[in-house]
Each structure stands twice: as C-alpha cells, then as structure tokens.
Amino acid sequence: MAKGYVIASVTVHDDVAYQRYADLARDAMAKHGARILARGGRYAALEGKARQRNVILEFESFEAARRYWSSSEYQLARTHRIGAAEIDLCLVEGVT
C-alpha cells in the first residue's frame, strides 16, 4: 500500500499562536501515526516562491493522512493557526 504524505509550506505571522498550533498538532500527529520527515530546517527556492517553514509528514496510507487532517485533534490545533500563518497544505499519495 502506498504511503500518504502531508506537505506544508508556511509563513508564520504570530509566533505565539503558531507555537500553540504546533504543540497541539504534534499531539494529533502522535495519535495518528505520523512520521515527521522534514520540519523547519534549511530550504532554498529553486523555482517559484518558497516559504520560511516546510513540513513533510508520512502516514501509513493516503486515507490515514486524510483521517489525521480531518480529526478533531488536528482541527482543534488548526483553530490556533488560522490568522497566525499563511499555509499551503496538500496531501499526496506515494508510489507503490
């Protein structure tokens, strides 16, 4: 079965609110079996516009990743992110 990946590119505007989001999101990740492949760290814009923070999460499947995003735990975390950051967030199915 192909893995599922949540990929986020983020520009943070409110560090305090975003930290609360990140703390709650980590709890949701743990509950839903996320494996963090990238979080913060160095980045370079090779083409297009890059954001200051990039995250890649791996899940056992596309469906598991969607359940994480839809979960009450993640949606609670998300309420702290809205207005605190601009985000591009996508779900991608890996290759088998």
mmCIF file as gemmi writes it, N, C-alpha and C atoms, coordinates in Angstrom:
data_model
loop_
_atom_site.group_PDB
_atom_site.id
_atom_site.type_symbol
_atom_site.label_atom_id
_atom_site.label_alt_id
_atom_site.label_comp_id
_atom_site.label_asym_id
_atom_site.label_entity_id
_atom_site.label_seq_id
_atom_site.pdbx_PDB_ins_code
_atom_site.Cartn_x
_atom_site.Cartn_y
_atom_site.Cartn_z
_atom_site.occupancy
_atom_site.B_iso_or_equiv
_atom_site.pdbx_formal_charge
_atom_site.auth_seq_id
_atom_site.auth_asym_id
_atom_site.pdbx_PDB_model_num
ATOM 1 N N . MET Axp A 1 ? 0.844 -1.179 0 1 0 ? 1 A 1
ATOM 2 C CA . MET Axp A 1 ? 0 0 0 1 0 ? 1 A 1
ATOM 3 C C . MET Axp A 1 ? 0.889 1.243 0 1 0 ? 1 A 1
ATOM 4 N N . ALA Axp A 2 ? 0.485 2.218 -0.779 1 0 ? 2 A 1
ATOM 5 C CA . ALA Axp A 2 ? 1.25 3.461 -0.877 1 0 ? 2 A 1
ATOM 6 C C . ALA Axp A 2 ? 1.086 4.296 0.38 1 0 ? 2 A 1
ATOM 7 N N . LYS Axp A 3 ? 2.145 4.955 0.767 1 0 ? 3 A 1
ATOM 8 C CA . LYS Axp A 3 ? 2.12 5.88 1.908 1 0 ? 3 A 1
ATOM 9 C C . LYS Axp A 3 ? 1.353 7.138 1.521 1 0 ? 3 A 1
ATOM 10 N N . GLY Axp A 4 ? 0.968 7.908 2.538 1 0 ? 4 A 1
ATOM 11 C CA . GLY Axp A 4 ? 0.35 9.214 2.333 1 0 ? 4 A 1
ATOM 12 C C . GLY Axp A 4 ? 1.245 10.268 2.957 1 0 ? 4 A 1
ATOM 13 N N . TYR Axp A 5 ? 1.342 11.413 2.312 1 0 ? 5 A 1
ATOM 14 C CA . TYR Axp A 5 ? 2.215 12.49 2.781 1 0 ? 5 A 1
ATOM 15 C C . TYR Axp A 5 ? 1.424 13.783 2.874 1 0 ? 5 A 1
ATOM 16 N N . VAL Axp A 6 ? 1.551 14.451 4.005 1 0 ? 6 A 1
ATOM 17 C CA . VAL Axp A 6 ? 1.017 15.8 4.166 1 0 ? 6 A 1
ATOM 18 C C . VAL Axp A 6 ? 2.214 16.732 4.041 1 0 ? 6 A 1
ATOM 19 N N . ILE Axp A 7 ? 2.121 17.672 3.115 1 0 ? 7 A 1
ATOM 20 C CA . ILE Axp A 7 ? 3.211 18.6 2.837 1 0 ? 7 A 1
ATOM 21 C C . ILE Axp A 7 ? 2.703 20.012 3.086 1 0 ? 7 A 1
ATOM 22 N N . ALA Axp A 8 ? 3.408 20.729 3.953 1 0 ? 8 A 1
ATOM 23 C CA . ALA Axp A 8 ? 3.006 22.095 4.311 1 0 ? 8 A 1
ATOM 24 C C . ALA Axp A 8 ? 4.153 23.062 4.064 1 0 ? 8 A 1
ATOM 25 N N . SER Axp A 9 ? 3.816 24.204 3.497 1 0 ? 9 A 1
ATOM 26 C CA . SER Axp A 9 ? 4.743 25.331 3.352 1 0 ? 9 A 1
ATOM 27 C C . SER Axp A 9 ? 4.091 26.501 4.061 1 0 ? 9 A 1
ATOM 28 N N . VAL Axp A 10 ? 4.813 27.096 5.014 1 0 ? 10 A 1
ATOM 29 C CA . VAL Axp A 10 ? 4.19 28.025 5.96 1 0 ? 10 A 1
ATOM 30 C C . VAL Axp A 10 ? 4.998 29.313 6.1 1 0 ? 10 A 1
ATOM 31 N N . THR Axp A 11 ? 4.281 30.421 6.186 1 0 ? 11 A 1
ATOM 32 C CA . THR Axp A 11 ? 4.851 31.698 6.607 1 0 ? 11 A 1
ATOM 33 C C . THR Axp A 11 ? 4.138 32.083 7.894 1 0 ? 11 A 1
ATOM 34 N N . VAL Axp A 12 ? 4.894 32.195 8.981 1 0 ? 12 A 1
ATOM 35 C CA . VAL Axp A 12 ? 4.337 32.479 10.303 1 0 ? 12 A 1
ATOM 36 C C . VAL Axp A 12 ? 4.289 33.99 10.536 1 0 ? 12 A 1
ATOM 37 N N . HIS Axp A 13 ? 3.131 34.472 11.04 1 0 ? 13 A 1
ATOM 38 C CA . HIS Axp A 13 ? 2.959 35.885 11.364 1 0 ? 13 A 1
ATOM 39 C C . HIS Axp A 13 ? 2.839 36.126 12.868 1 0 ? 13 A 1
ATOM 40 N N . ASP Axp A 14 ? 2.406 35.117 13.614 1 0 ? 14 A 1
ATOM 41 C CA . ASP Axp A 14 ? 2.213 35.228 15.063 1 0 ? 14 A 1
ATOM 42 C C . ASP Axp A 14 ? 2.87 34.01 15.707 1 0 ? 14 A 1
ATOM 43 N N . ASP Axp A 15 ? 4.08 34.201 16.217 1 0 ? 15 A 1
ATOM 44 C CA . ASP Axp A 15 ? 4.856 33.083 16.762 1 0 ? 15 A 1
ATOM 45 C C . ASP Axp A 15 ? 4.183 32.404 17.949 1 0 ? 15 A 1
ATOM 46 N N . VAL Axp A 16 ? 3.53 33.158 18.795 1 0 ? 16 A 1
ATOM 47 C CA . VAL Axp A 16 ? 2.902 32.591 19.994 1 0 ? 16 A 1
ATOM 48 C C . VAL Axp A 16 ? 1.732 31.682 19.61 1 0 ? 16 A 1
ATOM 49 N N . ALA Axp A 17 ? 0.843 32.176 18.779 1 0 ? 17 A 1
ATOM 50 C CA . ALA Axp A 17 ? -0.307 31.377 18.346 1 0 ? 17 A 1
ATOM 51 C C . ALA Axp A 17 ? 0.151 30.171 17.535 1 0 ? 17 A 1
ATOM 52 N N . TYR Axp A 18 ? 1.155 30.373 16.694 1 0 ? 18 A 1
ATOM 53 C CA . TYR Axp A 18 ? 1.642 29.26 15.88 1 0 ? 18 A 1
ATOM 54 C C . TYR Axp A 18 ? 2.283 28.183 16.752 1 0 ? 18 A 1
ATOM 55 N N . GLN Axp A 19 ? 2.947 28.57 17.812 1 0 ? 19 A 1
ATOM 56 C CA . GLN Axp A 19 ? 3.54 27.583 18.719 1 0 ? 19 A 1
ATOM 57 C C . GLN Axp A 19 ? 2.452 26.741 19.381 1 0 ? 19 A 1
ATOM 58 N N . ARG Axp A 20 ? 1.359 27.374 19.759 1 0 ? 20 A 1
ATOM 59 C CA . ARG Axp A 20 ? 0.224 26.625 20.338 1 0 ? 20 A 1
ATOM 60 C C . ARG Axp A 20 ? -0.309 25.631 19.315 1 0 ? 20 A 1
ATOM 61 N N . TYR Axp A 21 ? -0.463 26.074 18.066 1 0 ? 21 A 1
ATOM 62 C CA . TYR Axp A 21 ? -0.878 25.179 16.984 1 0 ? 21 A 1
ATOM 63 C C . TYR Axp A 21 ? 0.089 24.007 16.871 1 0 ? 21 A 1
ATOM 64 N N . ALA Axp A 22 ? 1.38 24.3 16.822 1 0 ? 22 A 1
ATOM 65 C CA . ALA Axp A 22 ? 2.389 23.257 16.639 1 0 ? 22 A 1
ATOM 66 C C . ALA Axp A 22 ? 2.348 22.238 17.776 1 0 ? 22 A 1
ATOM 67 N N . ASP Axp A 23 ? 2.176 22.702 19.004 1 0 ? 23 A 1
ATOM 68 C CA . ASP Axp A 23 ? 2.101 21.798 20.147 1 0 ? 23 A 1
ATOM 69 C C . ASP Axp A 23 ? 0.91 20.855 20.03 1 0 ? 23 A 1
ATOM 70 N N . LEU Axp A 24 ? -0.246 21.405 19.687 1 0 ? 24 A 1
ATOM 71 C CA . LEU Axp A 24 ? -1.448 20.586 19.552 1 0 ? 24 A 1
ATOM 72 C C . LEU Axp A 24 ? -1.365 19.671 18.329 1 0 ? 24 A 1
ATOM 73 N N . ALA Axp A 25 ? -0.78 20.18 17.246 1 0 ? 25 A 1
ATOM 74 C CA . ALA Axp A 25 ? -0.636 19.363 16.036 1 0 ? 25 A 1
ATOM 75 C C . ALA Axp A 25 ? 0.278 18.168 16.3 1 0 ? 25 A 1
ATOM 76 N N . ARG Axp A 26 ? 1.33 18.351 17.09 1 0 ? 26 A 1
ATOM 77 C CA . ARG Axp A 26 ? 2.218 17.226 17.436 1 0 ? 26 A 1
ATOM 78 C C . ARG Axp A 26 ? 1.459 16.128 18.17 1 0 ? 26 A 1
ATOM 79 N N . ASP Axp A 27 ? 0.55 16.522 19.061 1 0 ? 27 A 1
ATOM 80 C CA . ASP Axp A 27 ? -0.279 15.531 19.756 1 0 ? 27 A 1
ATOM 81 C C . ASP Axp A 27 ? -1.133 14.754 18.75 1 0 ? 27 A 1
ATOM 82 N N . ALA Axp A 28 ? -1.718 15.467 17.796 1 0 ? 28 A 1
ATOM 83 C CA . ALA Axp A 28 ? -2.535 14.818 16.763 1 0 ? 28 A 1
ATOM 84 C C . ALA Axp A 28 ? -1.679 13.905 15.886 1 0 ? 28 A 1
ATOM 85 N N . MET Axp A 29 ? -0.472 14.353 15.569 1 0 ? 29 A 1
ATOM 86 C CA . MET Axp A 29 ? 0.439 13.519 14.76 1 0 ? 29 A 1
ATOM 87 C C . MET Axp A 29 ? 0.733 12.213 15.474 1 0 ? 29 A 1
ATOM 88 N N . ALA Axp A 30 ? 1.038 12.299 16.752 1 0 ? 30 A 1
ATOM 89 C CA . ALA Axp A 30 ? 1.365 11.1 17.527 1 0 ? 30 A 1
ATOM 90 C C . ALA Axp A 30 ? 0.179 10.142 17.554 1 0 ? 30 A 1
ATOM 91 N N . LYS Axp A 31 ? -1.004 10.67 17.757 1 0 ? 31 A 1
ATOM 92 C CA . LYS Axp A 31 ? -2.202 9.83 17.823 1 0 ? 31 A 1
ATOM 93 C C . LYS Axp A 31 ? -2.492 9.146 16.496 1 0 ? 31 A 1
ATOM 94 N N . HIS Axp A 32 ? -2.15 9.803 15.397 1 0 ? 32 A 1
ATOM 95 C CA . HIS Axp A 32 ? -2.488 9.281 14.069 1 0 ? 32 A 1
ATOM 96 C C . HIS Axp A 32 ? -1.301 8.65 13.339 1 0 ? 32 A 1
ATOM 97 N N . GLY Axp A 33 ? -0.218 8.436 14.047 1 0 ? 33 A 1
ATOM 98 C CA . GLY Axp A 33 ? 0.898 7.682 13.484 1 0 ? 33 A 1
ATOM 99 C C . GLY Axp A 33 ? 1.748 8.414 12.47 1 0 ? 33 A 1
ATOM 100 N N . ALA Axp A 34 ? 1.815 9.722 12.551 1 0 ? 34 A 1
ATOM 101 C CA . ALA Axp A 34 ? 2.638 10.489 11.601 1 0 ? 34 A 1
ATOM 102 C C . ALA Axp A 34 ? 4.115 10.277 11.895 1 0 ? 34 A 1
ATOM 103 N N . ARG Axp A 35 ? 4.875 10.212 10.851 1 0 ? 35 A 1
ATOM 104 C CA . ARG Axp A 35 ? 6.333 10.211 10.939 1 0 ? 35 A 1
ATOM 105 C C . ARG Axp A 35 ? 6.805 11.525 10.325 1 0 ? 35 A 1
ATOM 106 N N . ILE Axp A 36 ? 7.528 12.328 11.084 1 0 ? 36 A 1
ATOM 107 C CA . ILE Axp A 36 ? 8 13.621 10.597 1 0 ? 36 A 1
ATOM 108 C C . ILE Axp A 36 ? 9.255 13.399 9.762 1 0 ? 36 A 1
ATOM 109 N N . LEU Axp A 37 ? 9.173 13.737 8.478 1 0 ? 37 A 1
ATOM 110 C CA . LEU Axp A 37 ? 10.319 13.595 7.574 1 0 ? 37 A 1
ATOM 111 C C . LEU Axp A 37 ? 11.098 14.894 7.438 1 0 ? 37 A 1
ATOM 112 N N . ALA Axp A 38 ? 10.403 16.01 7.54 1 0 ? 38 A 1
ATOM 113 C CA . ALA Axp A 38 ? 11.055 17.325 7.483 1 0 ? 38 A 1
ATOM 114 C C . ALA Axp A 38 ? 10.229 18.278 8.328 1 0 ? 38 A 1
ATOM 115 N N . ARG Axp A 39 ? 10.935 19.164 9.05 1 0 ? 39 A 1
ATOM 116 C CA . ARG Axp A 39 ? 10.251 20.18 9.862 1 0 ? 39 A 1
ATOM 117 C C . ARG Axp A 39 ? 11.23 21.325 10.064 1 0 ? 39 A 1
ATOM 118 N N . GLY Axp A 40 ? 10.897 22.466 9.474 1 0 ? 40 A 1
ATOM 119 C CA . GLY Axp A 40 ? 11.806 23.603 9.58 1 0 ? 40 A 1
ATOM 120 C C . GLY Axp A 40 ? 13.094 23.302 8.827 1 0 ? 40 A 1
ATOM 121 N N . GLY Axp A 41 ? 14.179 23.721 9.357 1 0 ? 41 A 1
ATOM 122 C CA . GLY Axp A 41 ? 15.472 23.458 8.725 1 0 ? 41 A 1
ATOM 123 C C . GLY Axp A 41 ? 15.734 24.338 7.516 1 0 ? 41 A 1
ATOM 124 N N . ARG Axp A 42 ? 16.858 24.069 6.902 1 0 ? 42 A 1
ATOM 125 C CA . ARG Axp A 42 ? 17.259 24.871 5.738 1 0 ? 42 A 1
ATOM 126 C C . ARG Axp A 42 ? 16.347 24.592 4.554 1 0 ? 42 A 1
ATOM 127 N N . TYR Axp A 43 ? 16.207 25.605 3.71 1 0 ? 43 A 1
ATOM 128 C CA . TYR Axp A 43 ? 15.446 25.461 2.477 1 0 ? 43 A 1
ATOM 129 C C . TYR Axp A 43 ? 16.027 26.418 1.449 1 0 ? 43 A 1
ATOM 130 N N . ALA Axp A 44 ? 15.746 26.144 0.205 1 0 ? 44 A 1
ATOM 131 C CA . ALA Axp A 44 ? 16.166 27.025 -0.883 1 0 ? 44 A 1
ATOM 132 C C . ALA Axp A 44 ? 15.074 27.019 -1.94 1 0 ? 44 A 1
ATOM 133 N N . ALA Axp A 45 ? 14.718 28.191 -2.408 1 0 ? 45 A 1
ATOM 134 C CA . ALA Axp A 45 ? 13.755 28.295 -3.5 1 0 ? 45 A 1
ATOM 135 C C . ALA Axp A 45 ? 14.483 27.981 -4.796 1 0 ? 45 A 1
ATOM 136 N N . LEU Axp A 46 ? 14.139 26.874 -5.409 1 0 ? 46 A 1
ATOM 137 C CA . LEU Axp A 46 ? 14.749 26.512 -6.684 1 0 ? 46 A 1
ATOM 138 C C . LEU Axp A 46 ? 13.933 27.075 -7.843 1 0 ? 46 A 1
ATOM 139 N N . GLU Axp A 47 ? 12.626 27.084 -7.688 1 0 ? 47 A 1
ATOM 140 C CA . GLU Axp A 47 ? 11.717 27.714 -8.648 1 0 ? 47 A 1
ATOM 141 C C . GLU Axp A 47 ? 10.485 28.143 -7.885 1 0 ? 47 A 1
ATOM 142 N N . GLY Axp A 48 ? 9.9 29.249 -8.248 1 0 ? 48 A 1
ATOM 143 C CA . GLY Axp A 48 ? 8.711 29.724 -7.558 1 0 ? 48 A 1
ATOM 144 C C . GLY Axp A 48 ? 9.044 30.343 -6.209 1 0 ? 48 A 1
ATOM 145 N N . LYS Axp A 49 ? 8.002 30.579 -5.434 1 0 ? 49 A 1
ATOM 146 C CA . LYS Axp A 49 ? 8.148 31.231 -4.132 1 0 ? 49 A 1
ATOM 147 C C . LYS Axp A 49 ? 8.26 30.182 -3.033 1 0 ? 49 A 1
ATOM 148 N N . ALA Axp A 50 ? 9.249 30.323 -2.181 1 0 ? 50 A 1
ATOM 149 C CA . ALA Axp A 50 ? 9.406 29.425 -1.034 1 0 ? 50 A 1
ATOM 150 C C . ALA Axp A 50 ? 8.891 30.116 0.215 1 0 ? 50 A 1
ATOM 151 N N . ARG Axp A 51 ? 8.427 29.337 1.157 1 0 ? 51 A 1
ATOM 152 C CA . ARG Axp A 51 ? 8.002 29.859 2.453 1 0 ? 51 A 1
ATOM 153 C C . ARG Axp A 51 ? 9.057 29.504 3.487 1 0 ? 51 A 1
ATOM 154 N N . GLN Axp A 52 ? 9.044 30.206 4.627 1 0 ? 52 A 1
ATOM 155 C CA . GLN Axp A 52 ? 10.097 30.082 5.636 1 0 ? 52 A 1
ATOM 156 C C . GLN Axp A 52 ? 10.089 28.766 6.383 1 0 ? 52 A 1
ATOM 157 N N . ARG Axp A 53 ? 8.977 28.06 6.407 1 0 ? 53 A 1
ATOM 158 C CA . ARG Axp A 53 ? 8.88 26.819 7.184 1 0 ? 53 A 1
ATOM 159 C C . ARG Axp A 53 ? 8.23 25.755 6.308 1 0 ? 53 A 1
ATOM 160 N N . ASN Axp A 54 ? 8.825 24.577 6.282 1 0 ? 54 A 1
ATOM 161 C CA . ASN Axp A 54 ? 8.325 23.483 5.459 1 0 ? 54 A 1
ATOM 162 C C . ASN Axp A 54 ? 8.282 22.217 6.293 1 0 ? 54 A 1
ATOM 163 N N . VAL Axp A 55 ? 7.193 21.463 6.122 1 0 ? 55 A 1
ATOM 164 C CA . VAL Axp A 55 ? 6.974 20.255 6.906 1 0 ? 55 A 1
ATOM 165 C C . VAL Axp A 55 ? 6.507 19.15 5.967 1 0 ? 55 A 1
ATOM 166 N N . ILE Axp A 56 ? 7.05 17.952 6.156 1 0 ? 56 A 1
ATOM 167 C CA . ILE Axp A 56 ? 6.578 16.771 5.435 1 0 ? 56 A 1
ATOM 168 C C . ILE Axp A 56 ? 6.287 15.69 6.467 1 0 ? 56 A 1
ATOM 169 N N . LEU Axp A 57 ? 5.044 15.196 6.457 1 0 ? 57 A 1
ATOM 170 C CA . LEU Axp A 57 ? 4.619 14.13 7.353 1 0 ? 57 A 1
ATOM 171 C C . LEU Axp A 57 ? 4.295 12.891 6.535 1 0 ? 57 A 1
ATOM 172 N N . GLU Axp A 58 ? 4.708 11.736 7.021 1 0 ? 58 A 1
ATOM 173 C CA . GLU Axp A 58 ? 4.421 10.472 6.349 1 0 ? 58 A 1
ATOM 174 C C . GLU Axp A 58 ? 3.413 9.681 7.187 1 0 ? 58 A 1
ATOM 175 N N . PHE Axp A 59 ? 2.434 9.094 6.51 1 0 ? 59 A 1
ATOM 176 C CA . PHE Axp A 59 ? 1.425 8.256 7.144 1 0 ? 59 A 1
ATOM 177 C C . PHE Axp A 59 ? 1.395 6.903 6.437 1 0 ? 59 A 1
ATOM 178 N N . GLU Axp A 60 ? 0.783 5.92 7.064 1 0 ? 60 A 1
ATOM 179 C CA . GLU Axp A 60 ? 0.756 4.568 6.506 1 0 ? 60 A 1
ATOM 180 C C . GLU Axp A 60 ? 0.018 4.505 5.168 1 0 ? 60 A 1
ATOM 181 N N . SER Axp A 61 ? -0.884 5.466 4.936 1 0 ? 61 A 1
ATOM 182 C CA . SER Axp A 61 ? -1.64 5.486 3.684 1 0 ? 61 A 1
ATOM 183 C C . SER Axp A 61 ? -2.206 6.889 3.445 1 0 ? 61 A 1
ATOM 184 N N . PHE Axp A 62 ? -2.702 7.096 2.238 1 0 ? 62 A 1
ATOM 185 C CA . PHE Axp A 62 ? -3.38 8.348 1.886 1 0 ? 62 A 1
ATOM 186 C C . PHE Axp A 62 ? -4.571 8.561 2.813 1 0 ? 62 A 1
ATOM 187 N N . GLU Axp A 63 ? -5.327 7.494 3.04 1 0 ? 63 A 1
ATOM 188 C CA . GLU Axp A 63 ? -6.513 7.572 3.888 1 0 ? 63 A 1
ATOM 189 C C . GLU Axp A 63 ? -6.154 7.922 5.335 1 0 ? 63 A 1
ATOM 190 N N . ALA Axp A 64 ? -5.055 7.349 5.849 1 0 ? 64 A 1
ATOM 191 C CA . ALA Axp A 64 ? -4.619 7.655 7.213 1 0 ? 64 A 1
ATOM 192 C C . ALA Axp A 64 ? -4.24 9.126 7.329 1 0 ? 64 A 1
ATOM 193 N N . ALA Axp A 65 ? -3.6 9.672 6.31 1 0 ? 65 A 1
ATOM 194 C CA . ALA Axp A 65 ? -3.231 11.088 6.313 1 0 ? 65 A 1
ATOM 195 C C . ALA Axp A 65 ? -4.475 11.966 6.29 1 0 ? 65 A 1
ATOM 196 N N . ARG Axp A 66 ? -5.456 11.566 5.508 1 0 ? 66 A 1
ATOM 197 C CA . ARG Axp A 66 ? -6.713 12.334 5.453 1 0 ? 66 A 1
ATOM 198 C C . ARG Axp A 66 ? -7.433 12.265 6.808 1 0 ? 66 A 1
ATOM 199 N N . ARG Axp A 67 ? -7.414 11.114 7.468 1 0 ? 67 A 1
ATOM 200 C CA . ARG Axp A 67 ? -8.036 10.989 8.796 1 0 ? 67 A 1
ATOM 201 C C . ARG Axp A 67 ? -7.343 11.909 9.805 1 0 ? 67 A 1
ATOM 202 N N . TYR Axp A 68 ? -6.021 12 9.72 1 0 ? 68 A 1
ATOM 203 C CA . TYR Axp A 68 ? -5.279 12.927 10.586 1 0 ? 68 A 1
ATOM 204 C C . TYR Axp A 68 ? -5.792 14.347 10.401 1 0 ? 68 A 1
ATOM 205 N N . TRP Axp A 69 ? -5.835 14.807 9.142 1 0 ? 69 A 1
ATOM 206 C CA . TRP Axp A 69 ? -6.252 16.18 8.87 1 0 ? 69 A 1
ATOM 207 C C . TRP Axp A 69 ? -7.693 16.423 9.33 1 0 ? 69 A 1
ATOM 208 N N . SER Axp A 70 ? -8.548 15.441 9.148 1 0 ? 70 A 1
ATOM 209 C CA . SER Axp A 70 ? -9.961 15.578 9.492 1 0 ? 70 A 1
ATOM 210 C C . SER Axp A 70 ? -10.247 15.372 10.975 1 0 ? 70 A 1
ATOM 211 N N . SER Axp A 71 ? -9.286 14.876 11.719 1 0 ? 71 A 1
ATOM 212 C CA . SER Axp A 71 ? -9.515 14.521 13.122 1 0 ? 71 A 1
ATOM 213 C C . SER Axp A 71 ? -9.866 15.732 13.978 1 0 ? 71 A 1
ATOM 214 N N . SER Axp A 72 ? -10.608 15.472 15.037 1 0 ? 72 A 1
ATOM 215 C CA . SER Axp A 72 ? -10.957 16.545 15.965 1 0 ? 72 A 1
ATOM 216 C C . SER Axp A 72 ? -9.705 17.134 16.608 1 0 ? 72 A 1
ATOM 217 N N . GLU Axp A 73 ? -8.681 16.305 16.829 1 0 ? 73 A 1
ATOM 218 C CA . GLU Axp A 73 ? -7.433 16.788 17.425 1 0 ? 73 A 1
ATOM 219 C C . GLU Axp A 73 ? -6.732 17.794 16.509 1 0 ? 73 A 1
ATOM 220 N N . TYR Axp A 74 ? -6.638 17.459 15.225 1 0 ? 74 A 1
ATOM 221 C CA . TYR Axp A 74 ? -5.968 18.383 14.307 1 0 ? 74 A 1
ATOM 222 C C . TYR Axp A 74 ? -6.815 19.628 14.072 1 0 ? 74 A 1
ATOM 223 N N . GLN Axp A 75 ? -8.112 19.453 13.958 1 0 ? 75 A 1
ATOM 224 C CA . GLN Axp A 75 ? -8.968 20.612 13.714 1 0 ? 75 A 1
ATOM 225 C C . GLN Axp A 75 ? -8.919 21.591 14.892 1 0 ? 75 A 1
ATOM 226 N N . LEU Axp A 76 ? -8.776 21.081 16.121 1 0 ? 76 A 1
ATOM 227 C CA . LEU Axp A 76 ? -8.584 21.959 17.272 1 0 ? 76 A 1
ATOM 228 C C . LEU Axp A 76 ? -7.27 22.731 17.128 1 0 ? 76 A 1
ATOM 229 N N . ALA Axp A 77 ? -6.198 22.037 16.777 1 0 ? 77 A 1
ATOM 230 C CA . ALA Axp A 77 ? -4.907 22.699 16.567 1 0 ? 77 A 1
ATOM 231 C C . ALA Axp A 77 ? -5.029 23.777 15.496 1 0 ? 77 A 1
ATOM 232 N N . ARG Axp A 78 ? -5.715 23.45 14.433 1 0 ? 78 A 1
ATOM 233 C CA . ARG Axp A 78 ? -5.873 24.346 13.288 1 0 ? 78 A 1
ATOM 234 C C . ARG Axp A 78 ? -6.495 25.684 13.688 1 0 ? 78 A 1
ATOM 235 N N . THR Axp A 79 ? -7.384 25.682 14.668 1 0 ? 79 A 1
ATOM 236 C CA . THR Axp A 79 ? -8.018 26.941 15.083 1 0 ? 79 A 1
ATOM 237 C C . THR Axp A 79 ? -6.987 27.942 15.59 1 0 ? 79 A 1
ATOM 238 N N . HIS Axp A 80 ? -5.873 27.46 16.111 1 0 ? 80 A 1
ATOM 239 C CA . HIS Axp A 80 ? -4.812 28.352 16.604 1 0 ? 80 A 1
ATOM 240 C C . HIS Axp A 80 ? -3.917 28.85 15.469 1 0 ? 80 A 1
ATOM 241 N N . ARG Axp A 81 ? -3.916 28.147 14.356 1 0 ? 81 A 1
ATOM 242 C CA . ARG Axp A 81 ? -3.083 28.53 13.215 1 0 ? 81 A 1
ATOM 243 C C . ARG Axp A 81 ? -3.759 29.569 12.339 1 0 ? 81 A 1
ATOM 244 N N . ILE Axp A 82 ? -5.075 29.503 12.252 1 0 ? 82 A 1
ATOM 245 C CA . ILE Axp A 82 ? -5.81 30.425 11.378 1 0 ? 82 A 1
ATOM 246 C C . ILE Axp A 82 ? -5.549 31.855 11.846 1 0 ? 82 A 1
ATOM 247 N N . GLY Axp A 83 ? -5.056 32.677 10.934 1 0 ? 83 A 1
ATOM 248 C CA . GLY Axp A 83 ? -4.703 34.059 11.251 1 0 ? 83 A 1
ATOM 249 C C . GLY Axp A 83 ? -3.281 34.226 11.748 1 0 ? 83 A 1
ATOM 250 N N . ALA Axp A 84 ? -2.669 33.132 12.209 1 0 ? 84 A 1
ATOM 251 C CA . ALA Axp A 84 ? -1.298 33.198 12.718 1 0 ? 84 A 1
ATOM 252 C C . ALA Axp A 84 ? -0.269 32.879 11.637 1 0 ? 84 A 1
ATOM 253 N N . ALA Axp A 85 ? -0.745 32.276 10.542 1 0 ? 85 A 1
ATOM 254 C CA . ALA Axp A 85 ? 0.187 31.87 9.488 1 0 ? 85 A 1
ATOM 255 C C . ALA Axp A 85 ? -0.547 31.722 8.162 1 0 ? 85 A 1
ATOM 256 N N . GLU Axp A 86 ? 0.201 31.917 7.081 1 0 ? 86 A 1
ATOM 257 C CA . GLU Axp A 86 ? -0.275 31.564 5.746 1 0 ? 86 A 1
ATOM 258 C C . GLU Axp A 86 ? 0.272 30.175 5.476 1 0 ? 86 A 1
ATOM 259 N N . ILE Axp A 87 ? -0.541 29.31 4.873 1 0 ? 87 A 1
ATOM 260 C CA . ILE Axp A 87 ? -0.099 27.942 4.664 1 0 ? 87 A 1
ATOM 261 C C . ILE Axp A 87 ? -0.608 27.402 3.335 1 0 ? 87 A 1
ATOM 262 N N . ASP Axp A 88 ? 0.241 26.665 2.671 1 0 ? 88 A 1
ATOM 263 C CA . ASP Axp A 88 ? -0.147 25.822 1.544 1 0 ? 88 A 1
ATOM 264 C C . ASP Axp A 88 ? -0.008 24.41 2.071 1 0 ? 88 A 1
ATOM 265 N N . LEU Axp A 89 ? -1.076 23.641 2.027 1 0 ? 89 A 1
ATOM 266 C CA . LEU Axp A 89 ? -1.101 22.309 2.614 1 0 ? 89 A 1
ATOM 267 C C . LEU Axp A 89 ? -1.685 21.352 1.597 1 0 ? 89 A 1
ATOM 268 N N . CYS Axp A 90 ? -0.977 20.261 1.327 1 0 ? 90 A 1
ATOM 269 C CA . CYS Axp A 90 ? -1.52 19.293 0.393 1 0 ? 90 A 1
ATOM 270 C C . CYS Axp A 90 ? -1.276 17.88 0.894 1 0 ? 90 A 1
ATOM 271 N N . LEU Axp A 91 ? -2.073 16.975 0.384 1 0 ? 91 A 1
ATOM 272 C CA . LEU Axp A 91 ? -1.986 15.558 0.687 1 0 ? 91 A 1
ATOM 273 C C . LEU Axp A 91 ? -1.584 14.859 -0.609 1 0 ? 91 A 1
ATOM 274 N N . VAL Axp A 92 ? -0.546 14.037 -0.541 1 0 ? 92 A 1
ATOM 275 C CA . VAL Axp A 92 ? -0.016 13.37 -1.728 1 0 ? 92 A 1
ATOM 276 C C . VAL Axp A 92 ? 0.104 11.886 -1.455 1 0 ? 92 A 1
ATOM 277 N N . GLU Axp A 93 ? -0.302 11.074 -2.414 1 0 ? 93 A 1
ATOM 278 C CA . GLU Axp A 93 ? -0.112 9.633 -2.303 1 0 ? 93 A 1
ATOM 279 C C . GLU Axp A 93 ? 1.258 9.26 -2.849 1 0 ? 93 A 1
ATOM 280 N N . GLY Axp A 94 ? 1.988 8.456 -2.096 1 0 ? 94 A 1
ATOM 281 C CA . GLY Axp A 94 ? 3.29 7.99 -2.53 1 0 ? 94 A 1
ATOM 282 C C . GLY Axp A 94 ? 3.187 6.917 -3.606 1 0 ? 94 A 1
ATOM 283 N N . VAL Axp A 95 ? 4.307 6.506 -4.105 1 0 ? 95 A 1
ATOM 284 C CA . VAL Axp A 95 ? 4.338 5.442 -5.115 1 0 ? 95 A 1
ATOM 285 C C . VAL Axp A 95 ? 4.38 4.085 -4.421 1 0 ? 95 A 1
ATOM 286 N N . THR Axp A 96 ? 3.892 3.074 -5.095 1 0 ? 96 A 1
ATOM 287 C CA . THR Axp A 96 ? 3.929 1.726 -4.524 1 0 ? 96 A 1
ATOM 288 C C . THR Axp A 96 ? 5.067 0.932 -5.102 1 0 ? 96 A 1
